[in-house]
């Protein structure tokens, strides 16, 4: 009886009630993106605030793409499938002088 009680106590204390959230990319992308101002922010401000871009494109102007994604484990009955909580993309276009000329933010509903 004591062994069963000890095993049950260990099992119950090791269970977590909080869901595990996996973060990928830049955290709080929407809030950080609002701090960048068109024609005021430059490439140094962008890299200091957001870090290196997830993807970079070189055409007429430089395009920097930042991604934020948060997932969590779904219910036990789904057998480990991930549930998407947040999926955001911020696209920044910078001219040849390094000044921000446009920014577009897309959330989970826009994609």
C-alpha positions in Angstrom: 0.0 0.0 0.0 2.8 2.4 0.9 4.6 1.7 -2.4 1.4 2.4 -4.4 1.0 5.7 -2.4 4.6 6.7 -3.2 4.3 5.9 -6.9 1.0 7.8 -7.1 2.5 10.8 -5.3 5.5 10.9 -7.7 3.3 10.6 -10.7 0.9 13.3 -9.7 3.7 15.8 -8.7 5.5 15.3 -12.0 2.4 16.2 -14.0 2.2 19.7 -15.4 -1.0 21.6 -15.7 0.5 24.3 -17.9 0.7 23.6 -21.6 4.1 23.6 -23.3 4.4 26.4 -25.9 7.1 26.1 -28.6 8.3 29.4 -30.0 10.0 29.8 -33.3 11.3 33.0 -34.9 11.0 36.5 -33.4 8.9 36.8 -30.2 6.2 39.5 -30.1 6.6 40.3 -33.7 3.6 42.5 -34.0 4.6 44.7 -31.1 8.2 45.1 -32.3 7.0 45.8 -35.8 4.9 48.7 -34.7 8.1 50.3 -33.3 9.6 50.5 -36.8 8.6 53.7 -38.6 8.7 54.1 -42.4 11.2 56.7 -43.6 12.6 57.0 -40.0 14.0 53.6 -39.2 17.1 52.2 -40.9 18.6 48.8 -41.3 20.6 49.1 -38.1 17.4 49.8 -36.1 15.7 46.8 -37.7 18.5 44.4 -36.9 18.9 45.8 -33.4 15.2 45.4 -32.6 14.4 42.1 -34.5 17.8 40.5 -35.1 18.7 38.8 -38.4 15.9 38.1 -40.8 14.4 34.6 -41.3 14.6 35.2 -45.1 16.2 37.9 -47.2 15.5 38.8 -50.8 17.5 41.0 -53.2 15.6 42.6 -56.1 15.4 46.3 -56.7 15.3 46.9 -53.0 16.2 44.6 -50.1 13.3 42.7 -48.6 13.6 41.2 -45.1 11.1 38.7 -43.9 10.6 37.9 -40.2 8.5 35.0 -39.0 6.9 34.2 -35.6 5.3 30.9 -34.9 3.9 29.4 -31.6 2.6 25.9 -31.3 1.5 23.7 -28.4 0.6 20.1 -27.9 -3.0 19.4 -28.5 -5.2 17.1 -26.5 -4.1 13.6 -25.6 -6.6 12.1 -27.9 -4.9 13.7 -30.9 -1.7 11.7 -30.3 0.9 14.4 -30.2 -0.3 16.6 -33.0 0.7 20.3 -32.7 -1.9 23.1 -32.4 -1.0 26.4 -34.1 -1.4 29.3 -31.7 0.3 32.2 -33.5 1.6 32.5 -37.0 2.8 36.0 -38.0 4.9 37.3 -40.8 6.5 40.8 -41.1 7.8 41.9 -44.5 10.1 44.9 -44.5 11.4 46.6 -47.6 14.6 48.7 -47.4 16.0 51.0 -50.1 19.6 51.1 -51.2 20.4 53.7 -48.5 19.2 51.4 -45.8 16.0 53.3 -44.9 12.7 51.4 -44.3 10.3 52.2 -47.2 7.4 49.8 -46.5 6.3 47.2 -44.0 3.5 44.7 -44.2 2.3 42.6 -41.3 0.3 39.4 -41.8 -1.2 37.3 -39.1 -2.7 33.8 -39.0 -6.0 35.0 -40.6 -4.3 36.9 -43.5 -2.1 34.0 -44.6 
